[in-house]
Structure formats: structure tokens, C-alpha cells
Amino acid sequence: MGDLVGQAVEGTLYYLPYSEFQRIRGLNVPREQRAAIFADMCRLNALYMIARAGSGHIGSSFSSLDIISWLLLEEMQEEDIFFSSKGHDAPGYYSTLIGMGKIEFDLIHKLRKIDGLPGHPDIGTPGIVTNTGSLGMGISKAKGMVFANRLANRPGSVFVMTGDGELQEGQFWESLVSAVNYGLHEITAIIDHNKLQSDTFVKNVSDLGDLEAKLRAFGWRVERCDGNDISAFAATLASLKDETRPRIIIADTIKGKGVSFMEHTSLDSDVAMYRFHSGAPDASSYRLAAQEIMARLQQRMSDASVAALDFETIEREATPAPPATAQRLIPAYTRALLEQAEKRPNLVALDADLILDTGLIPFRDRFPERFFECGIAEQDTVSMAGGMALKGLLPVVHSFACFLSTRPNEQIYNNATERTKIIYVGSLAGVVPGGPGHSHQAVRDISVLAAIPGMTLVEPSCEAEVGLLLDWCINEAPGSCYLRLVSLPWDIPYQLPEAYRPRFGQGITLVDGTDVAVVTYGPVLLSAAVLAAGILQRNNSLSVKVINLPWLNHVDSSWLQTAIGSCKRVYCLDNHYVIGGQGSTVAQAVIQFGCNDTQVFCFGIEDIPPCGTNSEVLGVTQLGTDHLASRLLER
């Protein structure tokens, strides 16, 4: 589930043009040989896309490319459907759709761009039949498609791919039973069994055991094969043609297949923390990987007695790295958590397969007996934390905000009804990074957690405030808390006063002003607000007060009235949907102190957020500095 965001690779990048895919698809050679060439061509182009975008998932794309290539090139009929429930293999799947002519070729240059291909599949892209990226939903979606086809008397098979880490999601197992009851033989599920999830080996987290026996016990027809051996996979599919039950193929694959040092079986690959799960390779790794794939492709062409492939290149300049002064909230959180753990022997940390992204590696190393890797199973994780809290521990639960706030929401509520104390920490919060797309953009977490009894939601604005708020959550808060963290390094144009200490429901003025007040939180929007205030001040257009309010679902109305002062317009900025964001709480507080001449306006996300670069996404959502300055002048 991890989605590290890096820098685009500089130097020469290689890809294959569409004309070469047309030539290969028309080759009069054995089908397996043609598909093997096609799959490696897609590997090169997927690698190009990820390197150019600066982020993506190489390992998952490469492990599944032989399977997807065979399905699209040789197996599927026009009425058939394929989709990947994994979502992480989107670059690989895009490259096959591009090679088949189902997606405009020029989009190869626009992975994770606002007018290009989303980081995770979205039905707005040709060839994509369902949104994925949130794990566990695939077979359920496939069942719905089959039911719809049957009602409409439409023919067609549904092929759905899942990851093996994804099998930790309860919905996967829930979905199996009724498929057999209804005799949904149209479904062929393929498990990309590459043995690794985000953090480590699947067997180290939740060992699948005798997977074949488990799946057969649900009544499915189960077969197993080498998923990177196209001939073996093709033969396995052929053996299922007349099966009257839903089918599952356990396809044993290698994560990073096709580049020797990226393969998880390689001595060069650190399987304790697989290096090529997410993010772009560095320039040297990219060059070596591209050269290896290209050399193998030319050998395949020679073996087929056809003319060599003609590669195209582009010279790419690296995007600037974040400035050294950029605030990095995740490392600051790591330091603060270790400090608290030293003082609190009952403090334990639970991780949902995101140990690198959530900054927990130092905690695991320092307190191994107090660290619990729970895997891709937030509901199970949160309820385990609930049991720990009932027995006197102080659990700190970690995942991406988009998953932690929503999937186990009922479990979080259940814990709250027991009136225990648990700290929930959601990273990757907000609308940026925009590259992963809407499945990973946490812009509804405030609304789904704000009403839980006894729960306090906070978001720090800088490194210094991370430790202060964590300390408050652990040592002062009477109940459970949700700490919302922006994962991106962010350069901020402000600093908190040295003597600043959080006070429940109160914030602090970062920029003084007399005309309008902007109330917001977190480094992304506070930076935009402070910079916009500076622009308007220099233009003598407007005097803007900027208030940092780190409390997302509580506000001291008396303090707020004083903080707003003479300003008759209050603008609430939410790195979240407008409905249910902090702005709703602020507006309610303004009503409570009864100033009828004070107007409140709420800015935030108003539609499904787009996928793109950070600047593109902030521009489209009108939350960037220039847009904000203009919007403050509109009223």
C-alpha cells in the first residue's frame, strides 16, 4: 500500500514507440514467444513511465506483466473484462493497454499528470473498468459485473487479479462464498503471488499457509502455476475452459521480475525492506534496468529471426529536490514517538504494512517487543488496539489516513464506546501528493472521525508542532486522538513562537491583519495562506490575518472571537472536503458567539480530487497561493 513519492529520473530515458508494438502484435511466431516479447516491451515502457513521473510501483507492475500481456494479447475476447484489484500495477497495465492501442500512446509521457494517467486506476481512463487502489474489492466488483451481464443476457468472462498481500483484507474472503452459491463460473481470479507486500514478506506478517486448500474449502476450482512462465500460465487457463465453478489461479511470481537486481530473489534486493516496491529508481538503477531489458528484447528478436527493435529516447532533467529547509513531519513524528516511548513503557505501536511511510522503523528497532506489524488489515489492527487498551496499554495505531479513518471506522467507534484511550496516526493526509490519485488522497478523514465521542483530531503545521501535539495527545488528552500528518516535505514561510504550547481548541496568529481572517491548519494550506497574505499586503489590496488552528473538530469560541478581532470576514481553508471539514466547526463557533455581521466562507475540496503533480492538483482545487489570493479578493 506504500506510495513513496520521489524525484523524476534525470538523463536519457528509453521507450518503444507504438509502431513497434503494432509490428510485434502482427508477428507470425508462436503465441507464447510473441507474448514474451510484448511483455518485455511493456516492462521497458512501464519503467520509463515511472522514471519520468518520479513515482509508481515497479515491483508489482513487473511481477504481473507476463500474465496481463498474455490475457490482453492472446486470451481475451471482445466481450471479456480484465481488471487488477491490486491497483499498484497500474503502470504495467497502462503499458499493455497502450501497446494494444486501447489508450492513446502519447499518454505514456503523462503518468501521474493532471491530463494523463492516474497513479491508481480510474474509470476515466480508456480500458479501465473499475477504480482500484483500495484493496480487497476486486472479486466483489467482478461478481457485480457478472450479475449485470446475466440480467442483460450479455456473454463474457471476468478476469480479476489480486495481490497476495491483499488477501489479508477480510472482504476478499467474504467475497468467495456467494460466488460459489451463485455458480459464477464466468469469474477467473488470478492471485499475483509474488510473496512480498509493502513492508516485508507476506509470510512474516500473515502467513497464507496452505492457500490452495483454503481456497478449495470455499468451493472454488483452484490451480497453481508459475505466473512468469507464459506457457505454463496459458496451459493453466486452457485447463479451466469447461469448469462450471468460479476459478482461482495462484500464479507464483517474482516481484520486480525482468530486472535481475530488482527481483526479490536477488542478493542485491533487500527483502527486509524491498527497495523497488514504490518510487522511481535512481538514475544509475534506471540505466542498468533499461539496458538489461533492452538487451533481452534484442535477443528475443534475434531468436524469432525478425528485425531488431527501434528504441526512442528522451533527455530528462531532474526535478528540483525539496529545499533543505523543508519541513519533514514524518521524521519529526518518529523522534517524538521515541521520546514518548522512553517515558511510557505501556506505549505500543501497531502498523498496517506501512512501516517505512509511517516512520516506524526506528521504533521497531528500539522497542521490538512493543511493535506489532498487523499487515493490510486495518479493521483487525484497530480492534487489536482496542483489546490492548482494555488491558492497560496505550496503543498508537498507524496507517495512511485514507485507510485508517474509513475502513475501521466502526471499530474505532466501538473502541470509543469502551472509553479507552488510543492514538490513531494517519499519514499521507490531504490532497497532496496528488500522484497516487483519489484512492490515496485522504480528504474525508476529518468528517468520518470528527463525531466519534471523546475523539480529538489534530494536525501539526510544522516539525516543532508535531512533538507538542503528540505530547498533548498522550499526556493531556482525556480520550482518544487522531493525529493527521502531511507526508510530503514542505517548505513553510512561517515559524511558531518559541514559547508556543498547544491549548485545547485554541490556535495562534501567524500573520496579523485587519480586513479578513483566514483560519486553517497544516503546512500545505498555512503556507498558501501566509504567502497569499503577503501578496495582498504588498499590493495594498487587503490586510489578511492568518490563524493556525491545529484542532480539527474542536474550537474555543471565546478564543476565536478574540482572535478574529475586527475582521468581518472569516475564511476557513480545508485540506479536505468542505463538507465535514474544520470549517464546519469554525462556522458553528462563530454562530455561538453571536456576531451577526461576521461572514464565514469555507474553501476546500468540492469534488473528487484529481491526480497530478502537487502544483497541478492545488491549482485545480484552487488551494494554491495565487488562487487563494484571488479568491480572498472576490467577496
C-alpha positions, 0 to 999 in steps of 0.5 A: 500500500506504500506510495513513496513519492520521489524525484523524476529520473534525470538523463536519457530515458528509453521507450518503444514507440507504438509502431513497434508494438503494432509490428510485434502484435502482427508477428507470425511466431508462436503465441507464447514467444510473441507474448514474451516479447510484448511483455518485455516491451511493456516492462521497458515502457512501464519503467520509463513511465515511472522514471519520468513521473518520479513515482509508481510501483515497479515491483508489482507492475513487473511481477504481473506483466507476463500474465496481463500481456498474455490475457490482453494479447492472446486470451481475451475476447471482445466481450471479456473484462480484465481488471487488477484489484491490486491497483499498484500495477497500474503502470504495467497495465497502462503499458499493455493497454497502450501497446494494444492501442486501447489508450492513446500512446502519447499518454505514456509521457503523462503518468501521474499528470493532471491530463494523463494517467492516474497513479491508481486506476480510474474509470476515466481512463480508456480500458479501465473498468473499475477504480482500484487502489483500495484493496480487497474489492476486486472479486466483489466488483467482478461478481457485480459485473457478472450479475449485470451481464446475466440480467442483460443476457450479455456473454463474457468472462471476468478476469480479476487479479489480486495481490497476495498481500491483499488477501489479508483484507477480510472482504476478499474472503467474504467475497468467495462464498456467494460466488460459489452459491451463485455458480459464477463460473464466468469469474477467473481470479488470478492471485499475483503471488509474488510473496512480498507486500509493502513492508516485508514478506507476506509470510512474516506478517500473515502467513497464507499457509496452505492457500490452495486448500483454503481456497478449495474449502470455499468451493472454488476450482483452484490451480497453481502455476508459475505466473512468469512462465507464459506457457505454463500460465496459458496451459493453466487457463486452457485447463479451466475452459469447461469448469462450471465453478468460479476459478482461482489461479495462484500464479507464483511470481517474482516481484520486480521480475525482468530486472535481475537486481530488482527481483526479490530473489536477488542478493542485491534486493533487500527483502527486509525492506524491498527497495523497488516496491514504490518510487522511481529508481535512481538514475544509475538503477534506471540505466542498468534496468533499461539496458538489461531489458533492452538487451533481452528484447534484442535477443528475443528478436534475434531468436524469432529471426525478425528485425531488431527493435527501434528504441526512442529516447528522451533527455530528462532533467531532474526535478528540483529536490525539496529545499533543505529547509523543508519541513519533514513531519514524518521524521519529526513524528518518529523522534517524538514517538521515541521520546514518548516511548522512553517515558511510557513503557505501556506505549505500543505501536501497531502498523498496517504494512506501512512501516517505512511511510509511517516512520516506524522503523526506528521504533521497531528497532528500539522497542521490538517487543512493543511493535506489532506489524498487523499487515493490510488489515486495518479493521483487525489492527484497530480492534487489536488496539482496542483489546490492548487498551482494555488491558492497560496499554496505550496503543498508537495505531498507524496507517495512511489516513485514507485507510485508517479513518474509513475502513475501521471506522466502526471499530474505532467507534466501538473502541470509543464506546469502551472509553479507552484511550488510543492514538490513531496516526494517519499519514499521507493526509490531504490532497497532496501528493496528488500522484497516487490519485483519489484512492490515496488522497485522504480528504474525508478523514476529518468528517468520518472521525470528527463525531466519534465521542471523546475523539480529538483530531489534530494536525501539526503545521510544522516539525516543532508542532508535531512533538507538542501535539503528540505530547498533548495527545498522550499526556493531556488528552482525556480520550482518544486522538487522531493525529493527521500528518502531511507526508510530503516535505514542505517548505513553510514561510512561517515559524511558531513562537518559541514559547508556543504550547498547544491549548485545547481548541485554541490556535495562534496568529501567524500573520496579523491583519485587519480586513479578513481572517483566514483560519486553517491548519497544516503546512500545505494550506498555512503556507498558501495562506501566509504567502497569499497574505503577503501578496495582498499586503504588498499590493495594498489590496487587503490586510489578511490575518492568518490563524493556525488552528491545529484542532480539527473538530474542536474550537474555543469560541471565546478564543476565536472571537478574540482572535478574529478581532475586527475582521468581518470576514472569516475564511476557513481553508480545508485540506479536505472536503468542505463538507465535514471539514474544520470549517464546519466547526469554525462556522458553528463557533462563530454562530455561538458567539453571536456576531451577526455581521461576521461572514464565514466562507469555507474553501476546500475540496468540492469534488473528487480530487484529481491526480497530478503533480502537487502544483497541478492538483492545488491549482485545480482545487484552487488551494494554491497561493495565487488562487487563494489570493484571488479568491480572498479578493472576490467577496 
